[in-house]
Amino acid sequence: MWIGGDVTVSVAADSVVSVGRKAHIPVFSITPGKPDRGTLFDYGADFYQIGTKTGELASRILRGADPTRIPVTNVIPLSFVLNTTALRGLKQKWRIPDDILHRATVIVDEAGIHDKTVVGHTKAPVASAN
């Protein structure tokens, strides 16, 4: 199952994940947020980073920067959360290729949550998804 950008469904993501587990099918989302909620992967805008960048821009303007001299950028920082624990109990056997594991910004496995975006973070070994 796929959870799109609908706010109502995103708020009820736990219910969608619960239905997916009962049906033994994976759930995917475009709204990364809570890494351990049970979706197999979430790939989409990193709203925390967007908020940080927006705050930095507001701070520059409040400190006197001329808004007409600030270049317009269209940057959407992405987040890719991969939860290998969501592979358990699926109807079909899934395997996550190593190149996909390496592209993830956050990995959830049996050992916990491993966030590559945290400064000074040492990534723990990733459990095999075979």
Beta strands, then each sheet from edge to edge (+ up, - down):
strand 1: 2-3
strand 2: 28-29
strand 3: 41-45
strand 4: 78-83
strand 5: 106-109
strand 6: 112-115
sheet 1: 1+ 2+ 3+ 4- 5- 6+
end
